């Protein structure tokens, strides 16, 4: 799942750095992701994993790192199962 998330982050986050150079817990906002880009990222994740982020998860913390995204997607896919 992490490889797929890295691909989605690379396509939708607008980062100027190579996503493969970031650790799983690196702060994506510090790496250059904007709030606007995080919305695009959320939509890409929803499409790729066939999930919908509830309002309670629409926080900076949810999209702050690759690990945070993976944790959120794992939770949503488990709930959908």
FITORVEX-618805 format. One record per atom (N, C-alpha, C): atom name; chain; residue in three letters; residue number from 1; x negated, y negated, z negated. Coordinates in nm, 2 decimals, padded with zeros to 4 digits. Atoms other than C-alpha are relative to their C-alpha. Layout:
<pts>
+------+-----+------+-----+--------+--------+--------+
| atom | mol | type | seq |     c1 |     c2 |     c3 |
+------+-----+------+-----+--------+--------+--------+
|   CA |   A |  ala | NUM |      X |      Y |      Z |
...
+------+-----+------+-----+--------+--------+--------+
</pts>
This chain:
<pts>
+------+-----+------+-----+--------+--------+--------+
| atom | mol | type | seq |     c1 |     c2 |     c3 |
+------+-----+------+-----+--------+--------+--------+
|    N |   A |  unk |   1 | -00.08 |  00.12 |  00.00 |
|   CA |   A |  unk |   1 |  00.00 |  00.00 |  00.00 |
|    C |   A |  unk |   1 | -00.09 | -00.13 |  00.00 |
|    N |   A |  unk |   2 |  00.08 |  00.12 |  00.01 |
|   CA |   A |  unk |   2 | -00.28 | -00.24 | -00.08 |
|    C |   A |  unk |   2 | -00.06 | -00.05 |  00.14 |
|    N |   A |  unk |   3 |  00.05 |  00.04 | -00.14 |
|   CA |   A |  unk |   3 | -00.42 | -00.23 |  00.28 |
|    C |   A |  unk |   3 |  00.11 | -00.07 |  00.07 |
|    N |   A |  unk |   4 | -00.11 |  00.06 | -00.07 |
|   CA |   A |  unk |   4 | -00.08 | -00.31 |  00.41 |
|    C |   A |  unk |   4 |  00.03 | -00.14 | -00.05 |
|    N |   A |  unk |   5 | -00.02 |  00.13 |  00.06 |
|   CA |   A |  unk |   5 | -00.04 | -00.60 |  00.17 |
|    C |   A |  unk |   5 | -00.11 | -00.09 |  00.04 |
|    N |   A |  unk |   6 |  00.11 |  00.08 | -00.05 |
|   CA |   A |  unk |   6 | -00.38 | -00.73 |  00.27 |
|    C |   A |  unk |   6 |  00.02 | -00.05 |  00.14 |
|    N |   A |  unk |   7 | -00.04 |  00.04 | -00.13 |
|   CA |   A |  unk |   7 | -00.27 | -00.73 |  00.63 |
|    C |   A |  unk |   7 |  00.11 | -00.10 |  00.01 |
|    N |   A |  unk |   8 | -00.11 |  00.09 |  00.01 |
|   CA |   A |  unk |   8 |  00.05 | -00.91 |  00.55 |
|    C |   A |  unk |   8 | -00.05 | -00.14 | -00.05 |
|    N |   A |  unk |   9 |  00.06 |  00.12 |  00.05 |
|   CA |   A |  unk |   9 | -00.14 | -01.17 |  00.34 |
|    C |   A |  unk |   9 | -00.09 | -00.07 |  00.10 |
|    N |   A |  unk |  10 |  00.09 |  00.06 | -00.10 |
|   CA |   A |  unk |  10 | -00.39 | -01.22 |  00.62 |
|    C |   A |  unk |  10 |  00.09 | -00.07 |  00.11 |
|    N |   A |  unk |  11 | -00.09 |  00.06 | -00.11 |
|   CA |   A |  unk |  11 | -00.10 | -01.29 |  00.87 |
|    C |   A |  unk |  11 |  00.08 | -00.12 | -00.05 |
|    N |   A |  unk |  12 | -00.11 |  00.10 |  00.04 |
|   CA |   A |  unk |  12 |  00.13 | -01.50 |  00.65 |
|    C |   A |  unk |  12 | -00.05 | -00.10 | -00.10 |
|    N |   A |  unk |  13 |  00.03 |  00.09 |  00.11 |
|   CA |   A |  unk |  13 | -00.07 | -01.68 |  00.38 |
|    C |   A |  unk |  13 | -00.07 | -00.13 |  00.04 |
|    N |   A |  unk |  14 |  00.07 |  00.12 | -00.05 |
|   CA |   A |  unk |  14 | -00.26 | -01.93 |  00.59 |
|    C |   A |  unk |  14 | -00.14 | -00.02 | -00.06 |
|    N |   A |  unk |  15 |  00.13 |  00.01 |  00.06 |
|   CA |   A |  unk |  15 | -00.58 | -01.86 |  00.41 |
|    C |   A |  unk |  15 | -00.11 | -00.02 |  00.10 |
|    N |   A |  unk |  16 |  00.11 |  00.02 | -00.08 |
|   CA |   A |  unk |  16 | -00.90 | -01.99 |  00.56 |
|    C |   A |  unk |  16 | -00.11 |  00.10 | -00.02 |
|    N |   A |  unk |  17 |  00.10 | -00.11 |  00.03 |
|   CA |   A |  unk |  17 | -01.10 | -01.71 |  00.40 |
|    C |   A |  unk |  17 |  00.05 |  00.13 |  00.05 |
|    N |   A |  unk |  18 | -00.04 | -00.14 | -00.04 |
|   CA |   A |  unk |  18 | -01.11 | -01.35 |  00.51 |
|    C |   A |  unk |  18 |  00.06 |  00.07 | -00.12 |
|    N |   A |  unk |  19 | -00.07 | -00.07 |  00.11 |
|   CA |   A |  unk |  19 | -00.86 | -01.16 |  00.29 |
|    C |   A |  unk |  19 | -00.08 |  00.12 | -00.05 |
|    N |   A |  unk |  20 |  00.08 | -00.12 |  00.04 |
|   CA |   A |  unk |  20 | -01.10 | -00.86 |  00.29 |
|    C |   A |  unk |  20 | -00.11 | -00.04 | -00.09 |
|    N |   A |  unk |  21 |  00.11 |  00.05 |  00.09 |
|   CA |   A |  unk |  21 | -01.35 | -01.07 |  00.10 |
|    C |   A |  unk |  21 |  00.05 | -00.03 | -00.14 |
|    N |   A |  unk |  22 | -00.06 |  00.03 |  00.13 |
|   CA |   A |  unk |  22 | -01.11 | -01.13 | -00.19 |
|    C |   A |  unk |  22 |  00.02 |  00.13 | -00.08 |
|    N |   A |  unk |  23 | -00.03 | -00.11 |  00.09 |
|   CA |   A |  unk |  23 | -01.08 | -00.90 | -00.49 |
|    C |   A |  unk |  23 |  00.15 |  00.00 | -00.02 |
|    N |   A |  unk |  24 | -00.14 | -00.02 |  00.03 |
|   CA |   A |  unk |  24 | -00.75 | -00.76 | -00.59 |
|    C |   A |  unk |  24 |  00.07 | -00.10 | -00.09 |
|    N |   A |  unk |  25 | -00.05 |  00.09 |  00.10 |
|   CA |   A |  unk |  25 | -00.71 | -01.01 | -00.87 |
|    C |   A |  unk |  25 | -00.04 | -00.15 |  00.03 |
|    N |   A |  unk |  26 |  00.04 |  00.14 | -00.03 |
|   CA |   A |  unk |  26 | -00.85 | -01.32 | -00.69 |
|    C |   A |  unk |  26 |  00.13 | -00.09 |  00.02 |
|    N |   A |  unk |  27 | -00.11 |  00.09 | -00.01 |
|   CA |   A |  unk |  27 | -00.62 | -01.62 | -00.71 |
|    C |   A |  unk |  27 |  00.02 | -00.05 |  00.15 |
|    N |   A |  unk |  28 | -00.02 |  00.04 | -00.14 |
|   CA |   A |  unk |  28 | -00.47 | -01.67 | -00.36 |
|    C |   A |  unk |  28 |  00.02 | -00.15 |  00.01 |
|    N |   A |  unk |  29 | -00.02 |  00.14 | -00.01 |
|   CA |   A |  unk |  29 | -00.37 | -02.03 | -00.44 |
|    C |   A |  unk |  29 | -00.14 | -00.07 | -00.01 |
|    N |   A |  unk |  30 |  00.13 |  00.06 |  00.00 |
|   CA |   A |  unk |  30 | -00.73 | -02.11 | -00.53 |
|    C |   A |  unk |  30 | -00.08 |  00.02 |  00.13 |
|    N |   A |  unk |  31 |  00.06 | -00.03 | -00.13 |
|   CA |   A |  unk |  31 | -00.83 | -01.95 | -00.20 |
|    C |   A |  unk |  31 |  00.06 | -00.08 |  00.11 |
|    N |   A |  unk |  32 | -00.05 |  00.09 | -00.10 |
|   CA |   A |  unk |  32 | -00.62 | -02.20 | -00.02 |
|    C |   A |  unk |  32 |  00.15 |  00.02 |  00.04 |
|    N |   A |  unk |  33 | -00.14 | -00.02 | -00.04 |
|   CA |   A |  unk |  33 | -00.26 | -02.06 |  00.00 |
|    C |   A |  unk |  33 |  00.08 | -00.12 | -00.06 |
|    N |   A |  unk |  34 | -00.10 |  00.10 |  00.04 |
|   CA |   A |  unk |  34 |  00.01 | -02.33 | -00.02 |
|    C |   A |  unk |  34 |  00.13 |  00.06 | -00.04 |
|    N |   A |  unk |  35 | -00.13 | -00.04 |  00.04 |
|   CA |   A |  unk |  35 |  00.35 | -02.31 | -00.17 |
|    C |   A |  unk |  35 |  00.09 |  00.04 |  00.12 |
|    N |   A |  unk |  36 | -00.07 | -00.02 | -00.12 |
|   CA |   A |  unk |  36 |  00.49 | -02.33 |  00.18 |
|    C |   A |  unk |  36 | -00.04 |  00.14 |  00.06 |
|    N |   A |  unk |  37 |  00.05 | -00.12 | -00.06 |
|   CA |   A |  unk |  37 |  00.27 | -02.04 |  00.30 |
|    C |   A |  unk |  37 |  00.05 |  00.12 | -00.09 |
|    N |   A |  unk |  38 | -00.04 | -00.11 |  00.08 |
|   CA |   A |  unk |  38 |  00.38 | -01.83 |  00.00 |
|    C |   A |  unk |  38 |  00.15 |  00.04 |  00.03 |
|    N |   A |  unk |  39 | -00.13 | -00.03 | -00.05 |
|   CA |   A |  unk |  39 |  00.74 | -01.85 |  00.13 |
|    C |   A |  unk |  39 | -00.01 |  00.09 |  00.13 |
|    N |   A |  unk |  40 |  00.02 | -00.08 | -00.12 |
|   CA |   A |  unk |  40 |  00.62 | -01.72 |  00.47 |
|    C |   A |  unk |  40 | -00.05 |  00.14 | -00.04 |
|    N |   A |  unk |  41 |  00.05 | -00.13 |  00.05 |
|   CA |   A |  unk |  41 |  00.43 | -01.45 |  00.28 |
|    C |   A |  unk |  41 |  00.11 |  00.09 | -00.06 |
|    N |   A |  unk |  42 | -00.11 | -00.07 |  00.06 |
|   CA |   A |  unk |  42 |  00.74 | -01.35 |  00.08 |
|    C |   A |  unk |  42 |  00.09 |  00.06 |  00.11 |
|    N |   A |  unk |  43 | -00.08 | -00.05 | -00.10 |
|   CA |   A |  unk |  43 |  00.94 | -01.32 |  00.40 |
|    C |   A |  unk |  43 | -00.07 |  00.12 |  00.08 |
|    N |   A |  unk |  44 |  00.07 | -00.11 | -00.06 |
|   CA |   A |  unk |  44 |  00.67 | -01.10 |  00.56 |
|    C |   A |  unk |  44 |  00.00 |  00.13 | -00.08 |
|    N |   A |  unk |  45 |  00.00 | -00.11 |  00.10 |
|   CA |   A |  unk |  45 |  00.66 | -00.88 |  00.25 |
|    C |   A |  unk |  45 |  00.14 |  00.07 |  00.00 |
|    N |   A |  unk |  46 | -00.14 | -00.06 |  00.00 |
|   CA |   A |  unk |  46 |  01.04 | -00.84 |  00.25 |
|    C |   A |  unk |  46 |  00.03 |  00.08 |  00.12 |
|    N |   A |  unk |  47 | -00.02 | -00.07 | -00.12 |
|   CA |   A |  unk |  47 |  01.04 | -00.74 |  00.61 |
|    C |   A |  unk |  47 | -00.08 |  00.13 |  00.01 |
|    N |   A |  unk |  48 |  00.09 | -00.12 | -00.01 |
|   CA |   A |  unk |  48 |  00.75 | -00.50 |  00.59 |
|    C |   A |  unk |  48 |  00.04 |  00.11 | -00.10 |
|    N |   A |  unk |  49 | -00.03 | -00.10 |  00.10 |
|   CA |   A |  unk |  49 |  00.87 | -00.32 |  00.27 |
|    C |   A |  unk |  49 |  00.15 |  00.02 | -00.02 |
|    N |   A |  unk |  50 | -00.15 | -00.01 |  00.00 |
|   CA |   A |  unk |  50 |  01.25 | -00.36 |  00.33 |
|    C |   A |  unk |  50 |  00.05 | -00.02 | -00.15 |
|    N |   A |  unk |  51 | -00.04 |  00.04 |  00.13 |
|   CA |   A |  unk |  51 |  01.30 | -00.53 | -00.01 |
|    C |   A |  unk |  51 |  00.04 | -00.14 |  00.00 |
|    N |   A |  unk |  52 | -00.04 |  00.14 |  00.01 |
|   CA |   A |  unk |  52 |  01.44 | -00.86 | -00.13 |
|    C |   A |  unk |  52 | -00.05 | -00.05 | -00.14 |
|    N |   A |  unk |  53 |  00.05 |  00.06 |  00.13 |
|   CA |   A |  unk |  53 |  01.27 | -01.07 | -00.40 |
|    C |   A |  unk |  53 |  00.11 | -00.07 | -00.07 |
|    N |   A |  unk |  54 | -00.10 |  00.07 |  00.07 |
|   CA |   A |  unk |  54 |  01.52 | -01.17 | -00.66 |
|    C |   A |  unk |  54 | -00.05 | -00.14 | -00.05 |
|    N |   A |  unk |  55 |  00.03 |  00.13 |  00.05 |
|   CA |   A |  unk |  55 |  01.53 | -01.53 | -00.78 |
|    C |   A |  unk |  55 | -00.10 |  00.00 | -00.11 |
|    N |   A |  unk |  56 |  00.09 | -00.01 |  00.11 |
|   CA |   A |  unk |  56 |  01.36 | -01.43 | -01.10 |
|    C |   A |  unk |  56 | -00.15 |  00.03 |  00.03 |
|    N |   A |  unk |  57 |  00.14 | -00.04 | -00.04 |
|   CA |   A |  unk |  57 |  01.05 | -01.31 | -00.91 |
|    C |   A |  unk |  57 | -00.06 | -00.11 |  00.09 |
|    N |   A |  unk |  58 |  00.05 |  00.11 | -00.09 |
|   CA |   A |  unk |  58 |  01.02 | -01.63 | -00.70 |
|    C |   A |  unk |  58 | -00.08 | -00.10 | -00.08 |
|    N |   A |  unk |  59 |  00.09 |  00.09 |  00.07 |
|   CA |   A |  unk |  59 |  00.74 | -01.77 | -00.90 |
|    C |   A |  unk |  59 | -00.14 |  00.01 |  00.05 |
|    N |   A |  unk |  60 |  00.14 |  00.01 | -00.04 |
|   CA |   A |  unk |  60 |  00.38 | -01.87 | -00.84 |
|    C |   A |  unk |  60 | -00.07 |  00.13 | -00.05 |
|    N |   A |  unk |  61 |  00.07 | -00.11 |  00.05 |
|   CA |   A |  unk |  61 |  00.27 | -01.58 | -01.06 |
|    C |   A |  unk |  61 |  00.02 |  00.13 |  00.08 |
|    N |   A |  unk |  62 | -00.03 | -00.11 | -00.08 |
|   CA |   A |  unk |  62 |  00.44 | -01.32 | -00.84 |
|    C |   A |  unk |  62 | -00.10 |  00.01 |  00.12 |
|    N |   A |  unk |  63 |  00.08 |  00.00 | -00.12 |
|   CA |   A |  unk |  63 |  00.23 | -01.42 | -00.54 |
|    C |   A |  unk |  63 | -00.14 | -00.05 | -00.02 |
|    N |   A |  unk |  64 |  00.13 |  00.06 |  00.03 |
|   CA |   A |  unk |  64 | -00.09 | -01.53 | -00.72 |
|    C |   A |  unk |  64 | -00.12 |  00.08 |  00.04 |
|    N |   A |  unk |  65 |  00.11 | -00.09 | -00.04 |
|   CA |   A |  unk |  65 | -00.30 | -01.23 | -00.63 |
|    C |   A |  unk |  65 |  00.05 |  00.12 |  00.08 |
|    N |   A |  unk |  66 | -00.04 | -00.13 | -00.07 |
|   CA |   A |  unk |  66 | -00.30 | -00.91 | -00.42 |
|    C |   A |  unk |  66 |  00.06 |  00.10 | -00.10 |
|    N |   A |  unk |  67 | -00.05 | -00.09 |  00.10 |
|   CA |   A |  unk |  67 | -00.25 | -00.71 | -00.74 |
|    C |   A |  unk |  67 |  00.14 | -00.04 | -00.05 |
|    N |   A |  unk |  68 | -00.13 |  00.05 |  00.04 |
|   CA |   A |  unk |  68 |  00.04 | -00.93 | -00.85 |
|    C |   A |  unk |  68 |  00.11 |  00.04 |  00.10 |
|    N |   A |  unk |  69 | -00.09 | -00.03 | -00.11 |
|   CA |   A |  unk |  69 |  00.20 | -00.88 | -00.51 |
|    C |   A |  unk |  69 |  00.03 |  00.15 |  00.00 |
|    N |   A |  unk |  70 | -00.01 | -00.15 |  00.00 |
|   CA |   A |  unk |  70 |  00.14 | -00.50 | -00.52 |
|    C |   A |  unk |  70 |  00.09 |  00.04 | -00.11 |
|    N |   A |  unk |  71 | -00.09 | -00.04 |  00.12 |
|   CA |   A |  unk |  71 |  00.30 | -00.48 | -00.87 |
|    C |   A |  unk |  71 |  00.14 | -00.04 |  00.03 |
|    N |   A |  unk |  72 | -00.13 |  00.05 | -00.02 |
|   CA |   A |  unk |  72 |  00.60 | -00.68 | -00.76 |
|    C |   A |  unk |  72 |  00.07 |  00.09 |  00.11 |
|    N |   A |  unk |  73 | -00.05 | -00.09 | -00.10 |
|   CA |   A |  unk |  73 |  00.65 | -00.47 | -00.44 |
|    C |   A |  unk |  73 |  00.03 |  00.14 | -00.05 |
|    N |   A |  unk |  74 | -00.02 | -00.13 |  00.06 |
|   CA |   A |  unk |  74 |  00.61 | -00.15 | -00.63 |
|    C |   A |  unk |  74 |  00.12 |  00.01 | -00.08 |
|    N |   A |  unk |  75 | -00.12 |  00.00 |  00.09 |
|   CA |   A |  unk |  75 |  00.87 | -00.25 | -00.88 |
|    C |   A |  unk |  75 |  00.13 | -00.01 |  00.09 |
|    N |   A |  unk |  76 | -00.11 |  00.01 | -00.09 |
|   CA |   A |  unk |  76 |  01.11 | -00.35 | -00.60 |
|    C |   A |  unk |  76 |  00.03 |  00.12 |  00.08 |
|    N |   A |  unk |  77 | -00.02 | -00.12 | -00.07 |
|   CA |   A |  unk |  77 |  01.06 | -00.04 | -00.40 |
|    C |   A |  unk |  77 |  00.05 |  00.12 | -00.09 |
|    N |   A |  unk |  78 | -00.05 | -00.10 |  00.10 |
|   CA |   A |  unk |  78 |  01.11 |  00.18 | -00.71 |
|    C |   A |  unk |  78 |  00.14 | -00.02 | -00.03 |
|    N |   A |  unk |  79 | -00.14 |  00.03 |  00.03 |
|   CA |   A |  unk |  79 |  01.43 |  00.00 | -00.78 |
|    C |   A |  unk |  79 |  00.09 |  00.04 |  00.11 |
|    N |   A |  unk |  80 | -00.08 | -00.03 | -00.12 |
|   CA |   A |  unk |  80 |  01.55 |  00.06 | -00.43 |
|    C |   A |  unk |  80 |  00.02 |  00.15 |  00.02 |
|    N |   A |  unk |  81 |  00.00 | -00.14 | -00.02 |
|   CA |   A |  unk |  81 |  01.48 |  00.43 | -00.44 |
|    C |   A |  unk |  81 |  00.11 |  00.07 | -00.08 |
+------+-----+------+-----+--------+--------+--------+
</pts>
